[in-house]
């Protein structure tokens, strides 16, 4: 297969609202990104992925779009966006944005018309969304059509009195799902996509890509996820977009789809696919849940990290896509806890060491890497003490559920501090000045309390910092073309160690890491021919096959 530019790039994901505030309103913005282009270039970021920048009431921080053709005033203007494209492109950087195709805001003009039978455009836009009359129980009371559960908790159905119908929303009730069976709606969205491409956008990360089709028989069930996730027909919509827009415009496209099978992964992102270039899946992201926890269940129940599950997932996806498609490697994004708090140890004793261990473990792997903002300095989960400090719409629904399950306030708050999406959305910690240098006024959500000792300024001029480690690893990826390496995992079932070999342009590499506090061992025979290249502690005996708490090493040998 012909080598593509996106195979050798480093993607840096920017949660726009929390990255850098340029105008003193407490909200990150597009000019704030422009101000940090030097920093991003020095880090090694080559593609900037922006979270939704569209006009929105911000029920879900921009994933609820009220105007696809307008930049949110929170973030700037269309001229600001054009300036970012121009300045990034001048540095040889690419800019990709989120493409939200599953739903709009309930404040979008389409939905305003759809819900109001007296609106002059009601007839056109009503069927842009999914409606159902619902049921009548034995007492003559209206009931939702099904017991399907929203990803944000609660029912997927909300009643609209004006039309005497329920509308479907698999996320927030302020995010009604679009009807992808409506051809006019498809054409409107395609015109919107082309408009941004003509403006200069280099590609898209397609949000919630596997949810576009629904089961229109509306069978009852609880939670009913199988009726709005990964239904076969959604591939028809994605292939249409690929053939008509993505491929002709040479776009970099990354689809988001959890739970994809081997066959479906290749359907999404195989070299002969017409859908995406790359696929984001979540198999390695939540392998530390405690199934015995009934007070804060599911992803909210933090347990022991299942290290074999992480290794097996990386090995599996590498094997699935090897020679047939292209892999994405990443630790976390805007929907998951901070990785050093999630799979590492954010205590003062092990914070730096475990953050470097996680970087060693991931960024030597083949595929296109995604670095999440703040990950490169080891930003941690939030330390909020009050429920009102949290901002995510999901938090408040789930807090109510926890209390109904019998949890007390502090148990519920601990679950939120451990697992909520807000952990990955706190303001970027640039320096030790008030508000962490993110803004000169109170930010839209509180800065993490550790910003005085954990920030870019403290790490920028240190050769041994987490930031320096990231710069070294990202430069090494380019020098050695590690994205194209041949990967072999060892000891897949070992509960502590993380060991693999990969091939580079000039060297072969061996990575050994310990994900736990207890010592871990690995097969000494693997060291034959290798010399120590990097390690994450002050001293390291290169010949030892025992790893101390969170110790990691990279060995290499010339080809």
Phi, psi and omega in degrees: 000142178297135181290131183254150183299327184285350177285336186249013181268162170247120182266134177241116182272126181248118171276098195308319185295339189239010187271303180198127182263115183267342188242010172074027177256005177085004182236131175300153186209177185292318176298330176296324176293317179302319179300335185255015181296324177300314179301314183294320179294318179296323177298324184115008178288132182242337175233127178259123177254115180264135170295167189308129183251003187283162176299137188195146171285355174066036171296323177234044176049046171101346176282355173253094190269129177256344176207109184290341187258007184230140173282139177300133176303335175302328188255347179132213184233173177296330177293323174299317181296318177298321179296320177299314179302314183296314184288323177293314180298325179296335178267002183081014179269153173256155176232122174240152183234164174288138175243110186258106188250348186280331190204170169235181167285155173287356175260007175290142179305328178299314183286326176303320178285322185296325186272349186246106182295346179267356179288138183300336180256015183303315185299322180289313192267347181305316184273010169287348183235178187248119186237154178208141181290339181084192184240162173242124181279183186293345179261005179082014181267147178289143176226151175300151184300323182216173176261020180304142185253134177292152175297338179263009182092149181083182184288153174277356185249137172230136184280136175245106188297325186299326180252358183056047180220162171258141173251151185269136174213110183277356172243231180290154177294344175270012181229072182295139182285141177279151179264100184284357175275356180269115185295321180297319177298316177304314183295322178296318179292322178296320177297322178296314180301313181297326179299316179289325177296316178297332178288335177127002178298137186269351180168187185215149162258120187270113185286139173048043189297332185273006184254005190295331179258148179235162174277104186282000170279343177049056176291149178287157179169160181214121006278348173080017184302330182295348181267356176216024178226125170059033173289140190308324187295339181296336177294329178298319180293316181293321179295322177301313180296320180298312183291322186270335188230307189295308183290312180302330181265006178053046183275151170272115184236134179233118179267146176255120179205114176277148172075018181291138174281173178302312182297318182289325178301316179289330176294322177288309196225024173290158180299334179260013179281152174255013186260284184236168170273323185218161183230129171265120175236168192239020188300328183268001194273335185229052183259038177219037180267151179255102185292346181276351183278114180257350180281315177232075192279177177072220182296341184283348184264100182282131178226204180285144178288127178271088184298316177304324180296323178295311180299315183296325179293312179298318180295318182297313183289327174297319181290318180302316188264353184301116179074356184239342182193192185232138187263152170248136175242134180196159176263314184201172178216203186287355182251006186226161178298161173300135191294325181291333175275335185277301184248355177253217181214112185268015174291154181305327183292322189240000185306303184294317183296315183287329176296319177292321177302315180294324177294314177303316186294325186267313197275007169262355182285151174290158181115179178266122184274148172240119175262128179269137186310136180086340177301324185290350173244006177077033177302144188249174172301159182288162180242030186299140180258342186238141181302323183290349175290333179283153184236339188291134180303327181295326185303315189284327173296314184288325176303316178299318178298318180300315182295322177292333177283350180106005178287149172272173186301313185291325176297317178295317180296322178297318178299320179293319179291330179280324198229347187292158179293336178297338177304326183264012186235005180290155185303142177302138185260094185274321182202187185266008177288168179307140182063025172060021180075001177290321183208166174258012178218174182302122183288165182298332170221153188299144172289145176298142186294346183267014188296335182290333180249354180229098180200167182298315186302320180293331186262345191297323185252019179254129179285347184248009183283168174299318180301317178297321177300316179297317179301317180295314182293319181290325175293320179297322178304319182286314181301321187256004182049047185294339177302334184256014185294160176260116192259136173225117175273149174238154175053049184303330184266359179294131187285349185240314189274162181225103190229128175207160173244146176214160185251140175243188183288317183246339183226156163260151186232147172238125178248127176232132183213151177244119183274001187233169177286325180289149178301149177230150178240162175218169185291115182299332182298337180295338184284348185302124178087349182264149170239151183292132183247313179218151172210167190248020175220170189302315177227150180211127177278107186297337185270347182284141176256018174250134179249132177284182182307123176056022178284146177215146178221152171239124175253160175213158172216141182292147179286000000 
